[in-house]
Amino acid sequence: MKISKQKSNQINKKKEILKNAQIQLKKEFIGLDNIIDEIINCVEPWYLFPEGQFRPTIINLWGMTGTGKTSIINRLSDLIDFNKKTFRFDAGDYCASDTKLKNDFSNSLNKHQNKPVILTFDEFQLARTKDEKGIEQNKNGIRAVWDILDSGKIKIYKLSSNSAFYLSDLEYVINKLETCIEQGVKIYNGVIVQNIEVFDTIFKSLKVVTQIIFGGETLSSNANTNKNSKIYDNLFVFRAKTGMDANLIYNLLLIDKKRFGSNEKTIEIFNKFNEIETLNYLQELLIEFQQQIDYDFSKSLIFVVGNLDEVYPHHKDINPDQNPDLFHKISLKIGITDIKKALQKRFRTEQIARLGNNHLIYPAFNSESYRKLISMELGKIQLKSKTKFNLDIDFDNSVNDIIYKEGMFPTQGTRPIFTTIQTLVDSYICKILLDIINSKNSIYIQKVFWSYNYEKNIYNIKFLNKENKVLFSKEYEVKIKIDNLRKSNNDDEQVFTSIHESGHAILSAIKLRILPNEILSKSILSEVGGMTVIELPISRTKEVMRNDIITMFGGYEAEKLIFGEDMLTNGSSNDIKVATEKAILYVKKYGMNGNSVLIENQNENINGDMLHLIHEREDILVKELVEECRKEAGNVLKENKLLLLKIGEYLSKETKMDKIKVKEYVLKYNNSGIKESDNYFLDKDNYYKLKDKIKNEILLIEGSFKIKNNRMLKNNSFSSFQKFNKNQKTTEDSVVCYNKKN
C-alpha cells in the first residue's frame, strides 16, 4: 500500500481527534457509552478514508423522545470540526412538498458535492410512506431522501427547484398554442390580431388569474371583462388569458434576463413576437426547464434519526412512579428485528433495505443515569456561578434527590429533568444573588450551601465566607408538584391499598417464588392507587401461568380476609377481571387444559353446534380454574396472615417497599416454611434453571452409557479369555491388566 508520510500523519491526527471526541462524548452524554462506541466505530472509516467511499455511510439512531439522539450528532460534528459541513433536514417538513427538499439541497449543499459532509434526516418516523392501516401514501416530497440513502446521488433541475411544477404548466400552454396556430390564430407584435375567438375557446378551460404581482407592482387583467376587446397588448395579459402561473412568468423573465439583460427588455422582445416566434420562445424555455444537474453526496455521513416509541414496552405509561431500572432493563432487550418490524409498519421493504443494518437503539435511562445527569447539570451551574459571580455553590444530595423525584419520567427521557432544574434551581439563583447584594456582608460572602427540607418543602441556604463560617441563613419556599403526591396520608384509602397490594406481593413471593421489585401503596396517578411490580419470565409454563392467576387474586382475597367480604373495594373487581382473562387464555388460547384444539377464534370449517359445545365445555373449565386459583390464593394468605398484616402495616405508614425489604419481611414472618438457606426465590432470567437440567440429563445418560459399556466390556473380556486360553495366545498378566481397566 502506497501512502505518503504527509497523508499518514493526517490520518493519525484525525484518528486522535476521533478518539478524543469519543472520550468527550462519554463525559457529556450519560448512560450512552455503548451507543457512542458504536457511532464512532461506524464513523471511523468515513472520517479517516472518505475518498474510498462509493456510497454514503448510514447510521440509524432510534429511541424515545429526549434521549439525546440529535444532540449527540451536533456535538460530534463540533468535536471533529464538521459543524460548518453538517446539515439537518426535518423529514416532517418535506412530506407535503414535491420540491422543497431538493430546493434546500441545492441551496445548502451546492458547494459540498463530492466532499465529506454530515447529513441528518431528523424526525424520520414522520416520513412514513404507509399509513396506520398499511395503505401506501404519496410522499413525493421525501423521494429524494431515498435516492440519497441508496447511492448518495440525486438529480435537481438546473433552473429551479420548482421546475417540475412549471414544466407541466408550460407544456400545457405550448400544446394549446400549437392548436391555436393550427386553427389560424395570428399574433403580431405580441397582439392577437386574427381568430381571437378561437384563442379564447381553446384556453377557456384554464383558470383565469385576475391579478399578477411582479416586482412589487400589481398588474390587473381580467379576460372576462375584455370580451369585446380584440387585442391583448402585453405578456401579462397573455399570461392571464393562458392561465400561466405567476411564478412561471417570473422564472421565464429570470431566465431571459441572462440573454437580454433585464426583465423590461424580455417583455419588450416578447411583445414583438408573432405566433411562431412566441411558440419557439416557449419551446426553448421548456428545454431549459428540463435540464437537470447530478448532485453527488456519496461521500457523506448520513444520520437517520427517529422516535419509535412502540418498540419500548410501556411507552404510553407516563407514571413517574414507574421503575426506571426495570424500564431500562427491558429496553436493552430491544433488537434490530424489533426495529425493522416497527419500520415495516411505516415503510416499504425496499425502503427499509436502503437504511442498511446500522441500527443503534437508545436504551431508556436507569436511575443511576438520571442521577448522574442531574449532578452533571448542577456542576454546570456551579461552574457558571463561579465564573460569572465568583460564588461557590455547594449542593447537598437532597437537592439532587428532589430534582430526581420531581423530574424523572422514565418514558419521557431527559427533557423533564432539564425543565425541572430550570424551575427548582435556575429560578432560585436570581433570588440568592439579590439577597447577597442586599446583605451588609455581601463583600464577605464567597460560598453558599444549598439543601432541601422534605418536611417543610423549603430550601435552606447558608451564606458563608472564605473560612466557611456561616454569615447568615435564609429559607426559600419551594413549590413541589409531584413528590408531595407521594407522601403518606395514613388514611383509610392507603390502608385499603396497602393490604390489597400486600396480597399480590405475598402470593408472588410464595407461589411464583419471585420477589416483587417494589410495592407502592400510593401513586401519583389517582386512577392507579397502588401497584406491585413483578417481573415474570418471558416464557410462561403451565405452572407459572396458573400461579400468575393465583397471584392476581391476591388483592381480592387479602381485602376479604382482613376487612370481610362486605368491605371489598371496587379495586378488587379488577383482580377478578384480569384473573379471568388470564384463565381464558390459559384454557382457550394456550390449551393448558389438555385440549390441543385451538378454539380462541372461530373456525369456519367447524360445525356451529359442535363449536358451541366446545366453547360451553371450555367455559366450564375456565370457571373451574378461576375458582380453584381464587381458593388457593385465599388459603395461602390465611396461612400467612401475620405476614400480610405486617407488610400492610408498613405500607400504611410508608408509601413504598423495595425488594430487599419485601424479602426481609417474607423470611421473617412467613408461615410456609420458607427459610433464607433454602434459596427459595428465583430470578426471572434463570427461572427454570434449564441449563442445569440439560447438564444433569446429559450426565445421567452418559452415566447409563458407561454402566452399559462396562457390562459389555466384562462380557467381552470373559469371552476373549476363554478363546485365548484355548489357543494359548495370551498370558495371565494381560488378562489381569485388562480386568483392572474394567
N, C-alpha and C positions, 0 to 999 in steps of 0.2 A: 504494500500500500504506500502510495506516494503522497505525503502531506508535508508542506513546508514547515519550517520551525516556527515562523510567524503565525501560521494557521493553527499549529499545535498549541502554541501559547494562548491564542484566542479561545480555543476550545476549553482548555484547562481553566482559564479565567472565568468563562461562562459556567463551567461546572461548579466552580467555587461559589459563584453568585447564586446558583440554583440551590446549592447545599445550604447556604446561609439563609436563603428565602424559606427553605423547609423548616429550619430551626426557628426562625422568627414567627412563621405562621403558627407553629405549635405553641409558642408563647402567647399569641394573641387570640387564638381560637381554641377555647376549652373543649375537651372531650372529642376532638376530631382528629386525633393523631393518625389513626388508620386511614381516614379519608385523605388527609394531607399527603401521606406516604404514597397512596395510590395515584393522586393527582400528579405529584412530582415524577413518579415512575412513568406516567403516560406523557408528561410534558417534555421530559429529558431528551428523547430523540429529536423532537421537533425543534427544541431550543438550541441544541448543540449542532445538529446537522440538517438545517431546513432545506438546503439545496438538494438533499437526497430524497425529499418528499414529493411524491407524484399525486397525492390526493390529500385532502385535509385530515388532520388528526382530530378525532371527535371524542369528547368526554361528556357523558351524560351525568348530570347531578340531580338526583331525585330525593325528595324529602318533604316533610311537613313545613308549614309556614314558620318563619322565624328561626331557622336552624343555621343560617349563615352561608347559604349557597352562593348568592350573588356577591356578598361581601368578601368572600374568600378569593373570588376571581379578581375583583378590583384590587385587593391588597397584593395578590401575586403579581399582577401587571405592574404595580408600583415597584415592587421589590426587584423585578428583573428589568426595570426601566422600559416598560412597554405601555405606560399609561397613555402616551400620545398615539399609540398604534392599537388601542383597544376600543372596540365599538360595540355598543349594546343595542339590541333591537328587541322591543317588546312584541312578542308574537300576537298578542291580543289586538294591537293597533293596526295590524296589516291584513286581518282576515276579511274585512269588508271591501277593501280597495284592491283593484286589479293591478295598479301601477305604483302605489305608494312605496312599497318595499324596494322595487327596482330604482325608483327615483332617489330614495335615500342612499341606496348602494352607490349609485352614480355620483351623487353629490359628496358623500363621505369618503368613499374608498377609491376614487378615480386615480389618486396618486400612489396607491398601495398595491397595484396589480403586480403579480409575480413576486411579491415580497411577503415575509412573515408578518402576519397580523393576528390579533386575537379577536374573534367574533363571538358574541354571546347572544343566543336566542333565548330570552327570558320568558317566563310565564308560558312555557311551551304547551302546557295542557290545554290552553285556550285555542291552539291551532288545530284542534281536532277536526278530522275530516269525516267522522261518523258521529251521529247524534246518540243520545242515550238508548235509542231503540236499535242502533246498529245501521241506520239508514245513511247512505252516502250524502255528504254535504258538499256544496260547491264553494271551495275555498281557493279560488284562483289567485287571490292576493298573496297567498303563502306558498304558491307553487315554486317560486324562485328559491325558497329555502331548501326544498327537496333536491333541486338541481345542485345547489351549493354543497349539500351534505353528500351527494352522490360522487361528484367529480371535482367540486370546487370551481366549476365554470358555469357562467350564465351569459345569455345574450341580452343586451339592453339596446333599445332604439337609440340611434345616433343623435337625433334631434331633440327628442323629448321623451320623458317617461310616460307621457300621455299619448304617445304616437299611436299605440294600438287603438285607443278610443277614436282618435282623429281619422285614422285610416278608413274605418267603416263609414264615417260621415263623408269623407272626401270621395271615396269610391262611389257612394250613392249619388252624390252631386254630379260626378263625371258621367255616370251611366244615364242619368236623367238629361244631362246637357247633350249627350250624344243623340238621344232620342229626339230632343228638340231640333237639333240640326238636321236630322234625317227628315223631319216633318216641316222643314222650311223656315225655321226661326232664324232671323238675321239680327246681328249686333254690329253696330257701327260706333266707334269711339266710346265703347262701354255702354252704349244705349241700345235697347231692343227697339228695332225700327220696323220689324215685319213679323206678323203672326204672334203678336203678344198674347192673344187668347190661348193659342196652343201652349205657349210657355206657362201661362197660369194654370192650365188644366193639368199639365204634366207634373208641375211642382206643388199642386194644391194639397197633396197628401202629407207634405212636410209641414212640421209645426212652424207657424209664422211667429217669429220673435219680434216684439214691438219696440224693444229698447236695447240698444247696444252701448256698452260702456267701454271706451277705449282711451287710454292715455289721460284719464281724468275728465274727459269731455263726454257728455251724454249726447248721443245722436239718436233721434227717434224716427222710426219708419214703420208704417203700418200699411201693409199691402191692401188690406180690406177696405181702407178708406180711399185708396187710389185706383179704384176700379175704372174710373173714367180717364185716368192718365194713360198715355200711350208710350211713355218712355220711363226708363229707370236710369237716373243720371249718375250713379256712382257705385263704387264697390259695396258700400254699406247697404244700399237699397237692394243690390243684387243678392247680398247675403241674407237680407230679410226675406226676400222672395223665395230663395232656395232653402232657407232654414239652416244654413251653415252655422255651426256653433261659434260663439263669440271668441272662445279660446282658440278655435281653429283659425279664424281670421287673424287673430293676434300672432299665432305662430307662422302663418303664411307671410305676414308682413315682416316678422323677425328673421325668417329665412332669407327673404328677398332684400332685407336691409344690407346683407353682406354683398349682394350683387349691385344694388342700386344706391347704396349709401345712406338712405333714410326711408322712413315709412311713407313720408309725403311723396317721395319720388316713386315708390312702389305703387301708391294709389294713382299717381299721375299716369304712369305707364299702363297700369291695368285699365284705366278709363280710356285708353287709346286702342284697346284690343277690339278685333271683330270676333265673331263667334268661333272661328277656327283657332285664332290666337289665344282666346280665352280657354278653350279646351286643351290646347297644347300646354299652356301655362299650368293648368291644374294637374295635367298628367305628369309634367316634370316634377311638380311638388310631391305628387304621390310616390314617385320613385325615391325622392329624397326621404320621405317619411318611412319608407320600407327598409331603409338601410339600418343594420344592426351592428353593434360592436361586441366582440367577445371579451368578457371580463374574466380574468383567471385569478382565483384565490386558492389554488391548490396547495399553496404553501402556508395556509392559515391553520391556526389552532382554534377549533370551534367548541364552545361550551353550550350544550343544550341543557337548560335549567327548567325544572317544573315541580309543581306540587302534585303528588299522587297520594292524597290522604287515605284513599280507600284501602291501600295495601297495609296500612297501620291499623291493627285491631283497636277498637275503642276510640277511633279518631274523632268520633262525634261527641264523646263524653267530655264535657267542659268542666267537670267536677274537679276543683283544685285539691280535693282530698284523695284523688286517685294516686296510687303509689307510683312515683316516677321511676323507682328502681325496677319495679315489675314491668312497667311500660317500656323501659329501656331494654330490659332483658328480652321481651317479646319482639321488639323492633330489630334486634340483632339476628333474628331467625329469618327475616325477610330476605329473599334471594332474587337472583336475576330472572328466574322464571315467574315469580310473583309480579315483578315489574313489567315483564313482557305481556303477561295476561292482562294487566291493567291498561297497558298501551293498546292492546288488541281491541279494547272496547272503544278506543278513540281513533285509531289509525288503521289503514290497510296493512296487510302483512309485508308487502314490498316496501312500504314506507318505514315500518319498524326495522326492516333489514338495513336500511340506509343509516340508521342510528348506530349501527355496529354493536359491539359487545362490551364496550367500556361503560358499564352502568354502575355508578357509585351511589350507594344507598346510605343516606344520612341516618344515623341512629337517633332515637329520641334521647334527650338528656336525662341522666340519672341525678340523684340528689347531690352527689359529690360534684358533678359538673356545674350544677346550678350554684352551689355554694362557692366554688372556685371562681365562677363568672362574677358573682356579687363582690367577692374580695378583690378581683382584678379591677372592677369598675370603681370601687371605693378607693383603690390605690391610685387610680387616675385623678380622682377628686382630691386626694391628699397631695399629689404632685402639683396639681393646678393651684391649690391653695398656697403651697409653699412657694411656688414660682411667682405668683402674682401678688400675694399679700404677705409673704414671709411668715405664714402662720402654719404651724404643725397641727394636724388633726389626728387624734388617736381614737379610732373607732373600737368600741367594746364589741365582743362577739354577739351581744344582744341586738346590736344594730343589724348585723349580717342576718341574724336569725329572724327578725321581724320583717325584713325585706323578703326573705325566702318565703315566709308564711303568707305574706300579702301578695307576692308577685309570681309565685310558682304555679303555673297551669301546665301540666305535663303535655297536653295536646296542642299547646299554642307556642311552644318554643321560648325564645329569649325576649321577644318584644314586651310581654307583660313585665318582665324583670326590669328592663330599661326604663319603662314609664313609671314603675314603682319607685325606682331610685330617684327619678326626677321629682316625684311627689314627696317622698319621705326624706330625701337628703338635700338635693339641689335647692329646693324651695326654702329650706331652713338655714342654709349658709348665709343668705342675704340677711336674715334676722340676727344671726350670730354676729356678723360683721357690723351691723348697725349698733348692736349692744356694746361691742368693743369700742367703736368710735365714740359713743356717748358715755363711756366709762371714764372716770377720773384716772383709772390705772391703765388706760389704753396703751401707753408707750411701753408698759412693762409686760403686757400680755404677748406671749410668743407661742402658746400652745393651748389647745382645748381638748378635754377628754369627753367623749360623746358616748352616752349609754342610754338604753331604753328600759323603762319600768313597765312590766306587763300588768301589774295590778292597777296602776293609775293611768295607763296609756299616755305616758309623758316621756319626753327626753330630759335627761339630767345632763346638763352641760357644765363642766367645770373649767374655769378660765385660769391658766397657770402662767407663772413667769418662767424664766430660763432655768431656774433652780427646781422647777416642778412644784413650787409652792402654790397652793390654791389661793387666788386673789379674791375670787367670788364665784358663786354658782347661780345657775338660773334654770328654771323648768319651762319647757315648751310643750303645750298640749299637742298631741298627735291624734289625728282623726283616722282611726283604723276601720276599714270597711269589711275585711274578710275574717281576720283572726278572732275578732270579738264573737263571731257566729259560732266559733268552735268551743267557746268556753262553756263549762258545765253549768247547767241550770239546777241540777239535782232535784228536778221536779218529777211528777208522775210520768210525763211523756218520756223522759230519759230513762226512768226505771223500767217502763214497759219495753223500751228499745234494748236496754241492757240485758234483760232476761231473754228476750227474743233472739238477739244476736249470740248470746252465750250458748243457747241451744244448738245453733248451727255449728259454732266453733267446737263444742264438745263432741258432737257426732262426727265431725270431720276428723278430729284427733283420734277418736276411738274406733270408728268404723272404717274410715278411709285411710287411717294411720298417717294423715297429712296435717301438720300444724298450720293453722291459718297464718298468713303473712302479718295480718293485723285485724283487729276488731274495732269498729267505730260505733259508739253509742250516740253520736251526734254528728250530723253532717251539715255542711254549708248549704247544700241544696235541700230546701224544705221538703220536697217531694220524696227524697231518699230516706230521710230519718236516720238510719244507721246502716252499716254493712259489714260483712265478714268476707275478707279477701282470701280465697283459696285457689291454689294452683294445682289443677288436676293434670295427670299425664295426658299427652296428646292422644295416644292410642288407648281406647277405653275397652276393657274386658267386660265380660258379663258381670263379674263380681263388682268391679268398680262402678259400673252403671247402676247396679242395684243399690250399692252403698251410697251413691250420689243421690238417689231418690230418697233414701232414708235420711240423709243429711238435710235435704230440702224440707223435711217435716220438723226440723229442729226447733224453729221459731214457734210454730203452731203448738207442738207438744210441750215446749217449755212454758209458754203462757198458760196453757191448760193446767199443767202440773202445779205451778206456783200460784196462779191467781184464780183458778177454777174455770170451768167451761163457759160460764156466764160472763166472764171477764175477757174473753178472747177479743183481740182488736182486729180492725179491718186489715192491718198489715199481714196477719196470719193467712188471710184468704189468698194472698199472692203465693204463699208457700204451697197451698193446695193446687193452685193453677199450674205453677211451674212443675211440681212433682208429677201431676197428671200428664202434662205434655211430655215429660221425660219418660214416663211409663208407656205412653203411646208409641214413642219412638223405639223404646226397648222391645216392645212386642211386635208392632206392625212394620217398622222400617228395618230394624236390625235382626229380627227373627230370633231373639234371645229366649223365646218361649219354647223353642224346639221345633217350630214350624218353619221350614225352609222356603215357604211360598211368600213372595213379596206382595203385600196387599195394601201398601200405603196409598198407591194410585190405582184407580180402577182400570182393569184391562178389558178392552172391548171384546176379546175372544172368550172371556169367561161368561158363562150363563148368568144372567142377572139374579135369578133366585139363588144360585149357588154362591154368588158373590155376597149376597145379603146374609146367607147362613154363615159364611166365613167371617164376615165382619161382626156378626152377632156373637159368634163364639169367641173371637179375639177381644171384643169389648168386655166380655165377662172376664177374660184373663187379665186385661188391663185393670179392671176394677179390683180383682183379687190381689194383684200385685201392689196396687196403691194401698189397699187396706193392710196387707202384710207389712209393708215398709213403714206405714204410719204406726202400727202397733209396736214394731221393733224399735222405732225411734223413741216411743214413749217408755218402753221397758229400759232402754239404756239410760235415759235421763232419770228415771226413778231410781235406778241403781246408783247413779252419780248425782243425786240431788244436792249434796253438800257442795260438790264442785260447781254445779250450776249456780247455787246461791252465792258462792264466794266470788266467782267471776262476775256475776250480775252486780254484786255489791261494789266491786272495784269499778266497774264501768258506769255505775250510777253516780260516782263521785268524779272519776276521770272520764275523759271522752274517748280515750284511745288505749288499747292494749296491744303491744307489739308481740312478735313471735317468741321472743325469749321469755317474756312474762307469761304468755299462754302456756308454754312448756313447763315453766316453774309451777304454775297452779295445777296443771293436769297431773304432773308427777306427785305433787304433794297431797291433792285432795281426791284423786280418782278412786273408785271402789271396784274397778275392773281388773285389778291385779297388775297394772302396768308399772314397771319399775325402770329406773334410769339404766340399769345394767342390761336391760332387755334389747336395747337398740330398736325399740318398737317403731319409732316414727321413720317414715320413708321420704325420700326426695323424689319429686316428680320426674326428674330426668333419668333416674336409675330406679324407678319404682318397682319394676318387676324383676330386677337383677337377672336379666336374661343371659348376659354373658356368663355369669356363674353357673346358670342352669345348663347352658350348652357345654361349658367346660366339664361339669360333673357328668353329663351324659356321655361325653367323649371318653372320659376316664373309666366310666362304668363299662362301656362297650369294649374299650381296649383291654380292660381287665378280664372280661369274659373271653376275649380272644386269646389272651395269654394262657388262661387256665386250659382252654381247649387245645391250644398248641402244645402245652406241656404234656397233656394226656397223650396226644398223638405221638410226641417225641418218645415218651416212655414205651408206648406200644411198639414203635419202630425199633427202639433200642433192643427190646427183648427179642424181637423177630430177627434182627441183624445178628445178635449174639448167637442165637441158635444156628443161623445159617453159617456164620463164620466159624463157629465151633466145629461144625460138621466138616467143613472144608479145611480146617486147621490153618486159616489165613489171618488170624489175629492173636493178640496177647491179652493177658489179664489186665495189664496196665492200661491198654487202650480202652477197654471196657469200663474200667473204673473212672478213668478221666472223662469219658463220655457221660457216664452216670452222674458225675459230680456237676457237670454243666447243667444237668437236668434237675 
